[in-house]
Amino acid sequence: MDAALYDPAGGFFARAGGAGRVDGDFLTSVEVGSLFGALLARAVDGWWDQLARPDPFLVVDAGAGRGRLARDVLRAGPRCAPALRYVLVERSAGLRAAQAEYLPLEPAELVLGPAVPPEPDEEPVAVPGSGPMVTALEELPAGPALGVIVANELVDNLPFRVVERIAGDGWNEIRVAEAPASAAAPDGLPAFAEMALPADDGLAALADRLVEGHDIPVGARLPVPTALVEWLRSAAAMLRRGLILVIDYGAPVEELAARGQAGWLRTYRAQRPGTSPLEAPGSQDITADVPLEGLRRAAAGAGLSVLAEMTQGDWLRSLGVDELVEEARAAWHGRAVTDLAAVAARSRVHEADALLDPAGLGAHRVTILGRKV
Ligand SMILES: C[S@@+](CC[C@H](N)C(=O)[O-])C[C@H]1O[C@@H](n2cnc3c(N)ncnc32)[C@H](O)[C@@H]1O
């Protein structure tokens, strides 16, 4: 999965072709329109207040793609703007290169570093009120910082391992092997096949902890979110105090086991479900629902507390999406259809429908984690 998505020479995100575009391979809340970013800006202001309005206040947008969410948050004019240091973190070089189209990026040392020495021989200090400033990095910045990390549809793209329950409460790992040469594609590229092997002790222990207290039937498969554990540990380590917002597809392990692999492992190509993840690696997105128990356990292991868990629909309502929609509806009905403001208002109503859809984006799981808050 890591190679298929991120290999610099042909991984799906490295190619940056469709990823993160309205006409691309998948549609996230960010690509629906600017409403999601406007609501996130409200949440960010709430967290700034909660942290006693630090300046500088770091907001890290992890898996930032082309930077559209950052642009929408900044355009919404959050109250914290004078303190805001917004850091886009994106692994794909192609997508990082596209961010400058949306945002005025500044050098990281200017945005992250305390810049001004008060007197010769003294430690540099940050200049208050110099935000908003935006920068882009390939990896999470070094901490410790006061702020929040936002991960919208990042963690379902972090590589996971796949286990299958075998008799006697054990596990096999489902690995990817090269298929016999006779199965190779006409262009000579190798074909891949599943291979079941006994899970090593470390993976079996992780899988056991993931399903603790649940009965998983023989033959059921589950994703073990190994890269998520690493990512949350690094994210927690960069926060002196702050919050981490994780929004993604997710479900309890028993539900994932019952759905079967085809119900939690998805691929996307040109905004439609793709084919087997083993087919033409690099040509499609590969994602898996996050097992909620795995997320909670990884958070606890990283020293984070779970402050809230809810659906995206409920979270956006708590941020006032309904009143924004009512305002937009009123603006739309009061104007001529050719009026630009009316068109924008009508679009906002449709965006809200998509973001709240209980059979779609509205069902995404929102988890808010805290470090020393
Ligand atoms: C599904 S896209 C979501 C983009 C954006 N957050 C949105 O909601 O539209 C996931 C993004 O995360 C990036 N990514 C994956 N692993 C990453 C990591 N460890 N650090 C930073 N970015 C990563 C991918 O390259 C991709 O651009």
The ligand as an SDF file (V2000), in Angstrom:
LIG
                    3D

 27 29  0  0  0  0  0  0  0  0999 V2000
   -7.4720   11.5910    0.7960 C   0  0  0  0  0  0  0  0  0  0  0  0
   -6.2580   12.8300    0.6940 S   0  0  0  0  0  0  0  0  0  0  0  0
   -7.0400   14.0750    1.6910 C   0  0  0  0  0  0  0  0  0  0  0  0
   -6.6090   15.4780    1.3250 C   0  0  0  0  0  0  0  0  0  0  0  0
   -7.2930   16.5870    2.1080 C   0  0  0  0  0  0  0  0  0  0  0  0
   -7.0290   16.4950    3.5370 N   0  0  0  0  0  0  0  0  0  0  0  0
   -8.7790   16.6060    1.8420 C   0  0  0  0  0  0  0  0  0  0  0  0
   -9.5280   16.3490    2.7810 O   0  0  0  0  0  0  0  0  0  0  0  0
   -9.1900   16.8690    0.7170 O   0  0  0  0  0  0  0  0  0  0  0  0
   -4.9440   12.2410    1.7520 C   0  0  0  0  0  0  0  0  0  0  0  0
   -3.6600   13.0530    1.6140 C   0  0  0  0  0  0  0  0  0  0  0  0
   -2.7490   12.6940    2.6560 O   0  0  0  0  0  0  0  0  0  0  0  0
   -1.4300   12.6640    2.1220 C   0  0  0  0  0  0  0  0  0  0  0  0
   -0.6080   11.8640    3.0460 N   0  0  0  0  0  0  0  0  0  0  0  0
   -0.6040   10.5370    3.2160 C   0  0  0  0  0  0  0  0  0  0  0  0
    0.2440   10.1610    4.1910 N   0  0  0  0  0  0  0  0  0  0  0  0
    0.7820   11.2990    4.6890 C   0  0  0  0  0  0  0  0  0  0  0  0
    1.6800   11.5850    5.7340 C   0  0  0  0  0  0  0  0  0  0  0  0
    2.2270   10.6230    6.4740 N   0  0  0  0  0  0  0  0  0  0  0  0
    1.9850   12.8720    5.9680 N   0  0  0  0  0  0  0  0  0  0  0  0
    1.4340   13.8630    5.2150 C   0  0  0  0  0  0  0  0  0  0  0  0
    0.5740   13.6490    4.2150 N   0  0  0  0  0  0  0  0  0  0  0  0
    0.2350   12.3850    3.9540 C   0  0  0  0  0  0  0  0  0  0  0  0
   -1.6350   12.0920    0.7450 C   0  0  0  0  0  0  0  0  0  0  0  0
   -0.5380   12.3520   -0.1100 O   0  0  0  0  0  0  0  0  0  0  0  0
   -2.9220   12.8040    0.3170 C   0  0  0  0  0  0  0  0  0  0  0  0
   -2.6540   14.0390   -0.2850 O   0  0  0  0  0  0  0  0  0  0  0  0
  1  2  1  0
  2  3  1  0
  2 10  1  0
  3  4  1  0
  4  5  1  0
  5  6  1  0
  5  7  1  0
  7  8  2  0
  7  9  1  0
 10 11  1  0
 11 12  1  0
 11 26  1  0
 12 13  1  0
 13 14  1  0
 13 24  1  0
 14 15  1  0
 14 23  1  0
 15 16  2  0
 16 17  1  0
 17 18  1  0
 17 23  2  0
 18 19  1  0
 18 20  2  0
 20 21  1  0
 21 22  2  0
 22 23  1  0
 24 25  1  0
 24 26  1  0
 26 27  1  0
M  CHG  2   2   1   9  -1
M  END
$$$$
